[in-house]
């Protein structure tokens, strides 16, 4: 795949921060994916030439490129673009980060919130970079368990903090719309390193992400 990747009419190239808007889709990918979707529509007994479906294959092709563009981003570059030396040694939390991803098992969305914390070890990162890292990993074909671990490992490997904590709460359309069809089911995953493996520190993190402080 070429470096230029689409995003809702917008492409991404690598820069020193790991992302850049370019305003175009990969035309070869659009053509290939759209042709496959025309065949899928035919297999479902639909007429891909009728008015409501005529442009659907191209729309799906662009949407899929957008929903999976995270695999062409470098989350570590996103973090290293804004690392600062700082003696702050208390817990830093960014909570309620919206996530939207595609389950790789059924290609159906799962969505919810991520809560991320780290304890600095002489370095901090610009707060906006943490949601960008979450987004870079979420915009891929994913499973929630792997997504949770990838976010944790990226922050741990890049910042080398005293500990990292990640909790994700999400609803999965493969559970809500098909299969068991339990409309209120929420999946929660967690992953911890360092100081967050200590029960006292972990409980403080859980208390803070559960509290309404604003």
C-alpha atoms as an extended CHARMM CRD file, in Angstrom:
* protein
*
       214  EXT
         1         1  UNK       CA              0.0000000000        0.0000000000        0.0000000000  PROA      1               0.0000000000
         2         2  UNK       CA              1.2510000000        3.4700000000       -0.8450000000  PROA      2               0.0000000000
         3         3  UNK       CA              2.0530000000        5.9780000000        1.8740000000  PROA      3               0.0000000000
         4         4  UNK       CA             -0.8120000000        8.2370000000        0.8240000000  PROA      4               0.0000000000
         5         5  UNK       CA             -3.9090000000        6.9740000000        2.5800000000  PROA      5               0.0000000000
         6         6  UNK       CA             -7.3900000000        8.4290000000        2.6320000000  PROA      6               0.0000000000
         7         7  UNK       CA             -9.4070000000        9.7330000000        5.4090000000  PROA      7               0.0000000000
         8         8  UNK       CA            -12.9500000000       10.7660000000        4.6700000000  PROA      8               0.0000000000
         9         9  UNK       CA            -11.6250000000       12.4850000000        1.6250000000  PROA      9               0.0000000000
        10        10  UNK       CA             -8.3910000000       13.0530000000        3.4680000000  PROA      10              0.0000000000
        11        11  UNK       CA             -5.1250000000       11.1440000000        3.2120000000  PROA      11              0.0000000000
        12        12  UNK       CA             -2.3240000000       10.7220000000        5.7140000000  PROA      12              0.0000000000
        13        13  UNK       CA              1.4090000000       10.8790000000        5.0870000000  PROA      13              0.0000000000
        14        14  UNK       CA              4.1770000000       10.4230000000        7.6270000000  PROA      14              0.0000000000
        15        15  UNK       CA              5.5930000000       13.6160000000        9.0900000000  PROA      15              0.0000000000
        16        16  UNK       CA              7.7280000000       14.2580000000       12.1400000000  PROA      16              0.0000000000
        17        17  UNK       CA              4.4960000000       13.9570000000       14.1630000000  PROA      17              0.0000000000
        18        18  UNK       CA              3.4150000000       10.7890000000       12.3640000000  PROA      18              0.0000000000
        19        19  UNK       CA              0.4630000000       12.1540000000       10.4290000000  PROA      19              0.0000000000
        20        20  UNK       CA             -0.4920000000       14.7580000000        7.8400000000  PROA      20              0.0000000000
        21        21  UNK       CA             -3.6980000000       15.5290000000        5.9420000000  PROA      21              0.0000000000
        22        22  UNK       CA             -3.4290000000       15.3560000000        2.1610000000  PROA      22              0.0000000000
        23        23  UNK       CA             -7.0180000000       15.4730000000        0.8510000000  PROA      23              0.0000000000
        24        24  UNK       CA             -7.2830000000       12.5180000000       -1.4870000000  PROA      24              0.0000000000
        25        25  UNK       CA             -8.0350000000        8.8050000000       -1.4770000000  PROA      25              0.0000000000
        26        26  UNK       CA             -5.9360000000        6.0430000000       -2.9330000000  PROA      26              0.0000000000
        27        27  UNK       CA             -7.7680000000        5.6040000000       -6.2810000000  PROA      27              0.0000000000
        28        28  UNK       CA             -6.4350000000        2.0990000000       -6.8890000000  PROA      28              0.0000000000
        29        29  UNK       CA             -7.7540000000        0.8990000000       -3.5410000000  PROA      29              0.0000000000
        30        30  UNK       CA            -11.1160000000        2.5820000000       -4.1470000000  PROA      30              0.0000000000
        31        31  UNK       CA            -11.4560000000        0.8020000000       -7.4890000000  PROA      31              0.0000000000
        32        32  UNK       CA            -10.4320000000       -2.6210000000       -6.1620000000  PROA      32              0.0000000000
        33        33  UNK       CA            -12.5630000000       -2.5220000000       -3.0110000000  PROA      33              0.0000000000
        34        34  UNK       CA            -15.5780000000       -1.0750000000       -4.8570000000  PROA      34              0.0000000000
        35        35  UNK       CA            -15.5150000000       -3.8510000000       -7.4590000000  PROA      35              0.0000000000
        36        36  UNK       CA            -15.4840000000       -6.4730000000       -4.7180000000  PROA      36              0.0000000000
        37        37  UNK       CA            -18.4250000000       -4.7910000000       -3.0050000000  PROA      37              0.0000000000
        38        38  UNK       CA            -20.4180000000       -4.7650000000       -6.2340000000  PROA      38              0.0000000000
        39        39  UNK       CA            -19.9800000000       -8.5240000000       -6.3270000000  PROA      39              0.0000000000
        40        40  UNK       CA            -21.0320000000       -8.7930000000       -2.6750000000  PROA      40              0.0000000000
        41        41  UNK       CA            -24.2000000000       -6.8130000000       -3.3950000000  PROA      41              0.0000000000
        42        42  UNK       CA            -24.9910000000       -9.1170000000       -6.3130000000  PROA      42              0.0000000000
        43        43  UNK       CA            -24.4020000000      -12.1670000000       -4.0890000000  PROA      43              0.0000000000
        44        44  UNK       CA            -26.9180000000      -10.7200000000       -1.6210000000  PROA      44              0.0000000000
        45        45  UNK       CA            -29.5110000000      -10.5590000000       -4.4120000000  PROA      45              0.0000000000
        46        46  UNK       CA            -29.2740000000       -6.7700000000       -4.7850000000  PROA      46              0.0000000000
        47        47  UNK       CA            -28.9420000000       -4.7350000000       -7.9470000000  PROA      47              0.0000000000
        48        48  UNK       CA            -25.8080000000       -2.5700000000       -7.5760000000  PROA      48              0.0000000000
        49        49  UNK       CA            -27.0030000000       -0.4090000000      -10.4730000000  PROA      49              0.0000000000
        50        50  UNK       CA            -30.1950000000        0.7680000000       -8.8140000000  PROA      50              0.0000000000
        51        51  UNK       CA            -30.2760000000        4.3830000000       -7.6760000000  PROA      51              0.0000000000
        52        52  UNK       CA            -29.7390000000        3.8270000000       -3.9720000000  PROA      52              0.0000000000
        53        53  UNK       CA            -26.7980000000        1.4570000000       -4.4500000000  PROA      53              0.0000000000
        54        54  UNK       CA            -25.0850000000        2.8330000000       -7.5380000000  PROA      54              0.0000000000
        55        55  UNK       CA            -22.4330000000        4.7640000000       -5.5950000000  PROA      55              0.0000000000
        56        56  UNK       CA            -22.4620000000        2.5480000000       -2.5010000000  PROA      56              0.0000000000
        57        57  UNK       CA            -19.3940000000        0.4360000000       -3.4540000000  PROA      57              0.0000000000
        58        58  UNK       CA            -17.2350000000        3.5650000000       -3.8080000000  PROA      58              0.0000000000
        59        59  UNK       CA            -18.5980000000        5.0030000000       -0.5640000000  PROA      59              0.0000000000
        60        60  UNK       CA            -17.8330000000        1.7470000000        1.2620000000  PROA      60              0.0000000000
        61        61  UNK       CA            -14.3320000000        1.6550000000       -0.2280000000  PROA      61              0.0000000000
        62        62  UNK       CA            -13.5680000000        5.1400000000        1.0570000000  PROA      62              0.0000000000
        63        63  UNK       CA            -15.1560000000        4.4300000000        4.4340000000  PROA      63              0.0000000000
        64        64  UNK       CA            -13.0600000000        1.2770000000        4.8900000000  PROA      64              0.0000000000
        65        65  UNK       CA             -9.8770000000        3.1470000000        4.0430000000  PROA      65              0.0000000000
        66        66  UNK       CA            -10.7980000000        5.7630000000        6.6370000000  PROA      66              0.0000000000
        67        67  UNK       CA            -11.7130000000        3.1970000000        9.2890000000  PROA      67              0.0000000000
        68        68  UNK       CA             -8.4000000000        1.3410000000        8.8790000000  PROA      68              0.0000000000
        69        69  UNK       CA             -5.9770000000        4.1910000000        8.2060000000  PROA      69              0.0000000000
        70        70  UNK       CA             -4.3960000000        3.7940000000       11.6500000000  PROA      70              0.0000000000
        71        71  UNK       CA             -2.1720000000        0.9600000000       10.4210000000  PROA      71              0.0000000000
        72        72  UNK       CA             -0.2570000000        3.5380000000        8.3650000000  PROA      72              0.0000000000
        73        73  UNK       CA              0.3390000000        5.8360000000       11.3380000000  PROA      73              0.0000000000
        74        74  UNK       CA              3.2550000000        5.5500000000       13.7470000000  PROA      74              0.0000000000
        75        75  UNK       CA              1.9530000000        5.9760000000       17.3210000000  PROA      75              0.0000000000
        76        76  UNK       CA              5.4720000000        6.2040000000       18.7590000000  PROA      76              0.0000000000
        77        77  UNK       CA              6.2600000000        9.1440000000       16.4450000000  PROA      77              0.0000000000
        78        78  UNK       CA              3.0830000000       10.8290000000       17.6380000000  PROA      78              0.0000000000
        79        79  UNK       CA              4.3120000000       10.5690000000       21.2300000000  PROA      79              0.0000000000
        80        80  UNK       CA              7.9330000000       11.5350000000       20.5700000000  PROA      80              0.0000000000
        81        81  UNK       CA              6.8070000000       14.7150000000       18.7980000000  PROA      81              0.0000000000
        82        82  UNK       CA              5.8630000000       16.2260000000       22.1660000000  PROA      82              0.0000000000
        83        83  UNK       CA              7.9810000000       14.7810000000       24.9850000000  PROA      83              0.0000000000
        84        84  UNK       CA              9.2300000000       17.1840000000       27.6500000000  PROA      84              0.0000000000
        85        85  UNK       CA             11.5930000000       16.8550000000       30.6050000000  PROA      85              0.0000000000
        86        86  UNK       CA              9.6090000000       17.4110000000       33.7920000000  PROA      86              0.0000000000
        87        87  UNK       CA              9.9780000000       16.3150000000       37.4200000000  PROA      87              0.0000000000
        88        88  UNK       CA              6.2470000000       15.7150000000       37.9460000000  PROA      88              0.0000000000
        89        89  UNK       CA              5.9210000000       12.2420000000       39.4840000000  PROA      89              0.0000000000
        90        90  UNK       CA              2.2050000000       11.9010000000       40.1720000000  PROA      90              0.0000000000
        91        91  UNK       CA             -0.3890000000       10.0770000000       38.1100000000  PROA      91              0.0000000000
        92        92  UNK       CA             -1.4310000000       11.6910000000       34.8090000000  PROA      92              0.0000000000
        93        93  UNK       CA             -4.8230000000       10.5600000000       33.5060000000  PROA      93              0.0000000000
        94        94  UNK       CA             -6.6710000000       11.2380000000       30.2600000000  PROA      94              0.0000000000
        95        95  UNK       CA            -10.0830000000        9.6530000000       30.5880000000  PROA      95              0.0000000000
        96        96  UNK       CA            -13.2530000000        9.2940000000       28.4980000000  PROA      96              0.0000000000
        97        97  UNK       CA            -11.3540000000        9.1770000000       25.1940000000  PROA      97              0.0000000000
        98        98  UNK       CA            -13.8880000000        8.1950000000       22.5360000000  PROA      98              0.0000000000
        99        99  UNK       CA            -12.9300000000        5.1450000000       20.5040000000  PROA      99              0.0000000000
       100       100  UNK       CA            -14.4150000000        3.7980000000       17.2760000000  PROA      100             0.0000000000
       101       101  UNK       CA            -12.9530000000        0.6550000000       15.7870000000  PROA      101             0.0000000000
       102       102  UNK       CA            -13.7840000000       -2.3250000000       13.5600000000  PROA      102             0.0000000000
       103       103  UNK       CA            -13.8980000000       -5.8190000000       15.0230000000  PROA      103             0.0000000000
       104       104  UNK       CA            -11.7280000000       -7.9920000000       12.7920000000  PROA      104             0.0000000000
       105       105  UNK       CA            -13.9610000000      -11.0330000000       13.3310000000  PROA      105             0.0000000000
       106       106  UNK       CA            -17.1340000000       -9.6500000000       11.7150000000  PROA      106             0.0000000000
       107       107  UNK       CA            -16.0530000000       -6.2460000000       10.3490000000  PROA      107             0.0000000000
       108       108  UNK       CA            -18.6650000000       -4.6210000000       12.5640000000  PROA      108             0.0000000000
       109       109  UNK       CA            -17.9410000000       -1.5700000000       14.7300000000  PROA      109             0.0000000000
       110       110  UNK       CA            -17.1990000000       -1.4860000000       18.4100000000  PROA      110             0.0000000000
       111       111  UNK       CA            -17.1740000000        1.8290000000       20.2260000000  PROA      111             0.0000000000
       112       112  UNK       CA            -16.8270000000        3.2770000000       23.6800000000  PROA      112             0.0000000000
       113       113  UNK       CA            -14.2910000000        5.0420000000       25.8760000000  PROA      113             0.0000000000
       114       114  UNK       CA            -10.6570000000        4.5660000000       26.8090000000  PROA      114             0.0000000000
       115       115  UNK       CA             -9.0790000000        5.7250000000       30.0690000000  PROA      115             0.0000000000
       116       116  UNK       CA             -5.2950000000        6.0710000000       30.0210000000  PROA      116             0.0000000000
       117       117  UNK       CA             -2.8680000000        6.9370000000       32.8240000000  PROA      117             0.0000000000
       118       118  UNK       CA              0.8630000000        6.9690000000       33.3410000000  PROA      118             0.0000000000
       119       119  UNK       CA              3.2450000000        7.9340000000       36.1490000000  PROA      119             0.0000000000
       120       120  UNK       CA              6.0960000000       10.0420000000       34.7300000000  PROA      120             0.0000000000
       121       121  UNK       CA              9.7210000000        9.1020000000       35.2150000000  PROA      121             0.0000000000
       122       122  UNK       CA             11.3700000000       12.4260000000       34.3570000000  PROA      122             0.0000000000
       123       123  UNK       CA              9.4150000000       12.9180000000       31.1190000000  PROA      123             0.0000000000
       124       124  UNK       CA              5.8640000000       13.9170000000       30.2540000000  PROA      124             0.0000000000
       125       125  UNK       CA              4.0210000000       14.0050000000       26.9260000000  PROA      125             0.0000000000
       126       126  UNK       CA              1.6330000000       16.6080000000       25.5140000000  PROA      126             0.0000000000
       127       127  UNK       CA             -1.8340000000       15.5670000000       26.6800000000  PROA      127             0.0000000000
       128       128  UNK       CA             -3.3680000000       15.6870000000       23.1970000000  PROA      128             0.0000000000
       129       129  UNK       CA             -0.9370000000       13.0160000000       22.0180000000  PROA      129             0.0000000000
       130       130  UNK       CA             -2.5070000000       10.3170000000       24.1730000000  PROA      130             0.0000000000
       131       131  UNK       CA             -5.9120000000       10.4650000000       22.4070000000  PROA      131             0.0000000000
       132       132  UNK       CA             -4.0380000000       10.5290000000       19.0840000000  PROA      132             0.0000000000
       133       133  UNK       CA             -2.2300000000        7.3200000000       20.0410000000  PROA      133             0.0000000000
       134       134  UNK       CA             -5.5570000000        5.7300000000       21.0160000000  PROA      134             0.0000000000
       135       135  UNK       CA             -6.9860000000        6.7840000000       17.6480000000  PROA      135             0.0000000000
       136       136  UNK       CA             -3.9920000000        5.4400000000       15.7070000000  PROA      136             0.0000000000
       137       137  UNK       CA             -4.4660000000        1.9780000000       17.2040000000  PROA      137             0.0000000000
       138       138  UNK       CA             -8.2820000000        2.0560000000       17.1040000000  PROA      138             0.0000000000
       139       139  UNK       CA             -8.4890000000        2.8920000000       13.3790000000  PROA      139             0.0000000000
       140       140  UNK       CA             -7.4710000000       -0.6210000000       12.3760000000  PROA      140             0.0000000000
       141       141  UNK       CA             -9.0560000000       -4.0450000000       12.1510000000  PROA      141             0.0000000000
       142       142  UNK       CA             -8.9320000000       -4.7810000000       15.8630000000  PROA      142             0.0000000000
       143       143  UNK       CA            -10.0120000000       -6.7030000000       18.8780000000  PROA      143             0.0000000000
       144       144  UNK       CA            -10.5360000000       -4.8410000000       22.1270000000  PROA      144             0.0000000000
       145       145  UNK       CA             -8.0350000000       -6.9150000000       24.0890000000  PROA      145             0.0000000000
       146       146  UNK       CA             -5.2020000000       -6.2030000000       21.6270000000  PROA      146             0.0000000000
       147       147  UNK       CA             -6.1250000000       -2.5280000000       21.3870000000  PROA      147             0.0000000000
       148       148  UNK       CA             -5.8270000000       -2.1870000000       25.1710000000  PROA      148             0.0000000000
       149       149  UNK       CA             -2.3890000000       -3.8210000000       25.2200000000  PROA      149             0.0000000000
       150       150  UNK       CA             -1.0640000000       -1.8610000000       22.2230000000  PROA      150             0.0000000000
       151       151  UNK       CA             -1.8730000000        1.4940000000       23.7910000000  PROA      151             0.0000000000
       152       152  UNK       CA             -0.2050000000        0.4390000000       27.0570000000  PROA      152             0.0000000000
       153       153  UNK       CA              2.9190000000       -0.9380000000       25.3660000000  PROA      153             0.0000000000
       154       154  UNK       CA              3.3690000000        2.1070000000       23.1190000000  PROA      154             0.0000000000
       155       155  UNK       CA              3.3110000000        4.5210000000       26.0650000000  PROA      155             0.0000000000
       156       156  UNK       CA              5.5210000000        2.2770000000       28.2020000000  PROA      156             0.0000000000
       157       157  UNK       CA              8.1150000000        1.7380000000       25.4570000000  PROA      157             0.0000000000
       158       158  UNK       CA              8.2180000000        5.3810000000       24.3530000000  PROA      158             0.0000000000
       159       159  UNK       CA              8.0990000000        7.3010000000       27.6520000000  PROA      159             0.0000000000
       160       160  UNK       CA              9.5550000000        4.6520000000       29.9780000000  PROA      160             0.0000000000
       161       161  UNK       CA              7.2790000000        5.8350000000       32.8160000000  PROA      161             0.0000000000
       162       162  UNK       CA              7.0020000000        4.2460000000       36.2310000000  PROA      162             0.0000000000
       163       163  UNK       CA              3.7680000000        2.6150000000       35.1130000000  PROA      163             0.0000000000
       164       164  UNK       CA              0.9320000000        2.7140000000       32.5830000000  PROA      164             0.0000000000
       165       165  UNK       CA             -2.7560000000        1.8740000000       33.0020000000  PROA      165             0.0000000000
       166       166  UNK       CA             -5.3300000000        1.4570000000       30.2420000000  PROA      166             0.0000000000
       167       167  UNK       CA             -9.0090000000        0.5820000000       30.6400000000  PROA      167             0.0000000000
       168       168  UNK       CA            -11.4230000000        0.3650000000       27.7080000000  PROA      168             0.0000000000
       169       169  UNK       CA            -15.2040000000        0.0650000000       27.9420000000  PROA      169             0.0000000000
       170       170  UNK       CA            -16.9410000000       -0.6850000000       24.6510000000  PROA      170             0.0000000000
       171       171  UNK       CA            -20.1150000000       -1.9170000000       23.0140000000  PROA      171             0.0000000000
       172       172  UNK       CA            -19.7390000000       -4.3580000000       20.1260000000  PROA      172             0.0000000000
       173       173  UNK       CA            -22.2810000000       -4.4010000000       17.3170000000  PROA      173             0.0000000000
       174       174  UNK       CA            -21.4730000000       -8.0670000000       16.6790000000  PROA      174             0.0000000000
       175       175  UNK       CA            -23.0920000000       -8.6590000000       20.1040000000  PROA      175             0.0000000000
       176       176  UNK       CA            -25.8380000000       -6.0470000000       19.8300000000  PROA      176             0.0000000000
       177       177  UNK       CA            -27.0620000000       -6.6000000000       16.2500000000  PROA      177             0.0000000000
       178       178  UNK       CA            -26.4160000000      -10.3060000000       15.6770000000  PROA      178             0.0000000000
       179       179  UNK       CA            -25.6090000000      -13.4460000000       17.6360000000  PROA      179             0.0000000000
       180       180  UNK       CA            -26.5810000000      -13.0910000000       21.2830000000  PROA      180             0.0000000000
       181       181  UNK       CA            -28.2320000000       -9.6610000000       20.6750000000  PROA      181             0.0000000000
       182       182  UNK       CA            -27.8180000000       -8.3790000000       24.2250000000  PROA      182             0.0000000000
       183       183  UNK       CA            -28.4180000000       -4.6630000000       23.8030000000  PROA      183             0.0000000000
       184       184  UNK       CA            -26.8730000000       -3.4460000000       27.0570000000  PROA      184             0.0000000000
       185       185  UNK       CA            -23.7100000000       -5.5490000000       27.0430000000  PROA      185             0.0000000000
       186       186  UNK       CA            -20.4700000000       -3.6550000000       27.6600000000  PROA      186             0.0000000000
       187       187  UNK       CA            -17.0310000000       -5.2480000000       27.3910000000  PROA      187             0.0000000000
       188       188  UNK       CA            -14.3300000000       -3.9400000000       29.7410000000  PROA      188             0.0000000000
       189       189  UNK       CA            -10.6290000000       -4.6730000000       29.2550000000  PROA      189             0.0000000000
       190       190  UNK       CA             -7.6350000000       -3.4840000000       31.2550000000  PROA      190             0.0000000000
       191       191  UNK       CA             -3.8640000000       -3.6110000000       31.0550000000  PROA      191             0.0000000000
       192       192  UNK       CA             -1.2680000000       -2.3970000000       33.5820000000  PROA      192             0.0000000000
       193       193  UNK       CA              2.4830000000       -2.0410000000       33.9760000000  PROA      193             0.0000000000
       194       194  UNK       CA              4.8510000000       -1.0120000000       36.7520000000  PROA      194             0.0000000000
       195       195  UNK       CA              3.3310000000        0.9110000000       39.6530000000  PROA      195             0.0000000000
       196       196  UNK       CA             -0.1930000000        0.1530000000       38.4680000000  PROA      196             0.0000000000
       197       197  UNK       CA              0.3550000000       -3.5000000000       39.2980000000  PROA      197             0.0000000000
       198       198  UNK       CA              0.3300000000       -2.3160000000       42.9140000000  PROA      198             0.0000000000
       199       199  UNK       CA             -3.2460000000       -2.6870000000       44.1840000000  PROA      199             0.0000000000
       200       200  UNK       CA             -3.2680000000        0.6810000000       45.9880000000  PROA      200             0.0000000000
       201       201  UNK       CA             -2.1590000000        2.6070000000       42.8900000000  PROA      201             0.0000000000
       202       202  UNK       CA             -4.5350000000        0.6780000000       40.6640000000  PROA      202             0.0000000000
       203       203  UNK       CA             -7.4790000000        1.3690000000       42.9890000000  PROA      203             0.0000000000
       204       204  UNK       CA             -6.6540000000        5.1060000000       42.9520000000  PROA      204             0.0000000000
       205       205  UNK       CA             -6.7080000000        5.0290000000       39.1480000000  PROA      205             0.0000000000
       206       206  UNK       CA            -10.0610000000        3.2040000000       39.0780000000  PROA      206             0.0000000000
       207       207  UNK       CA            -11.5050000000        5.6580000000       41.6050000000  PROA      207             0.0000000000
       208       208  UNK       CA            -10.3740000000        8.6730000000       39.5940000000  PROA      208             0.0000000000
       209       209  UNK       CA            -11.7080000000        7.4420000000       36.2370000000  PROA      209             0.0000000000
       210       210  UNK       CA            -15.0200000000        6.5560000000       37.9180000000  PROA      210             0.0000000000
       211       211  UNK       CA            -15.4240000000        9.9510000000       39.6020000000  PROA      211             0.0000000000
       212       212  UNK       CA            -17.1950000000       12.9820000000       38.1590000000  PROA      212             0.0000000000
       213       213  UNK       CA            -14.6770000000       15.7250000000       38.9410000000  PROA      213             0.0000000000
       214       214  UNK       CA            -15.9770000000       18.4540000000       36.6280000000  PROA      214             0.0000000000
